Amino acid sequence: MTLTAIKKPSIMTSASQDLQLTDEGRLKHFLTIEGLKKERLTEILDTAETFIGVNSKSTKKVPLLRGKTVANLFFENSTRTRTTFELAAKRLSADVLNINVNVSAVTKGETLLDTLRNLQAMQCDMFVVRHSASGAAHFIATHVEPHVSVINAGDGQHSHPTQAMLDMFAIRRNKGDFAQLKIVIVGDILHSRVARSQIHALNILGAGEVAAVGPKTLLPEHVRDLGVTLHHDFDHALKDADVIIGLRLQKERMRTALLSTEDEYYRSYGLTEKRLKLARPDAIVMHPGPTNRGVEIEASVADGPQSIILEQVTGGIATRMAIMSIAMGNVEKSMNAIPAGTPETNFATAATAEIQSDEA
Ligand code: MLT
């Protein structure tokens, strides 16, 4: 597969902004959080809130993407992200294609654009893309037909906007006002697209303080430019923390030895029960997964009462449903379909009633 036209993240940022919004300022593609207005993020969080109810019903479906086809194009491994995107699309009543790139024509030398053109010829309406190259989703968005939306499910070290939004969703549900919060992000910040997207989202949502923590090799000085405080002493950074977000050591992206040993890393940066006591007593513990127990986090913390790691996964479905329906332009449509004065103002619930009466 060739990706010759991929641009570097720094060049992409403003171009991605122009590309991902319609002329009216609505989200059409979701490529990066950087540069989005607070209202766009709040719209996603508020819409996700309405889908939480759908996901706990016995009929977990709304018809917002009925008749649409979503193609999951994963060029990199994934468990949580791919399956929650699939579930989100299915719960919105879309048809879903999971393209297993390892056994697709891509392995026979077909270019990315050929793959896309073929999927477009099958009338796909949305591509959910994960790729190891930074800028891949942006590249695809510049080549799709006007009716197609592209959602970035992680591109290289650049961005993972849907993960960051589901993390914001979990923080807002548990802690409320971002302005009052100290958020500590610990680990391999250097290689983490998740951390980069989280930092942009937290800045846009007005978080009180965002502290980035890690060894010097994984936390370069330029991260400060993202508007965070840098710390190499985890114990010190944990003081007054309301939210602690662990990150995986992204060994697949480390080209040189950036760590001495995992044991030493755990001693300095592992989130242990003892360390957790240094944060506020009601601090919450988060991690995008996959977690390495005994390397980044002690098992009893990952499974403990302050951990909301599984809640992140559950809320991730609602958040991805929100992003997909907004990108397809279906949220306003559904809201308008509910007569004014309807006591049930939750459009997702009203939409469920619609699909249930259709199926009856
Ligand atoms: C990612 O795709 O970046 C994951 O969600 C986090 C990780 O792989 O560590």
Residues whose N, C-alpha, C, O or C-beta is under 5 A from the ligand:
A	BS01	MLT	G154 V194 R248 P288 G289 P290
